[in-house]
Amino acid sequence: MKIWQASNGELRRVLEGHVFDVNCCRFFPSGLVVLSGGMDAQLKIWSAEDASCVVTFKGHKGGILDTAIVDRGRNVVSASRDGTARLWDCGRSACLGVLA
């Protein structure tokens, strides 16, 4: 993934780490952290400041199709091709629940 400066088109960061296509990404409310979901069934949290991958959530058996940020970024939700949605705790890097 690439982060561009909208005002001048400058490439700011390259976020590398997903094995296959990235289907969705969004900024956390702070604007300093990015959430991404890919066809590699991984959900990743990135620092937009230094392009490091802070956390990788694994558990889905199919590609991630969409994500949502909950409670100002404390939790995130992912929806997958495997027919499940998962609620994740960002602070503990743990899955809190699965809805099939």
Number of C-alpha atoms within 10 A of each C-alpha: 14 11 15 13 10 9 6 7 9 10 11 14 17 14 17 12 13 18 11 12 13 19 15 16 19 16 17 19 12 9 11 12 19 22 23 25 27 22 20 18 25 24 28 19 22 22 18 20 12 12 19 16 17 12 16 17 18 14 12 21 15 17 21 27 20 19 22 17 18 14 8 10 17 13 19 20 19 23 23 21 15 14 12 15 20 18 20 22 17 16 10 11 14 14 17 12 12 15 9 9
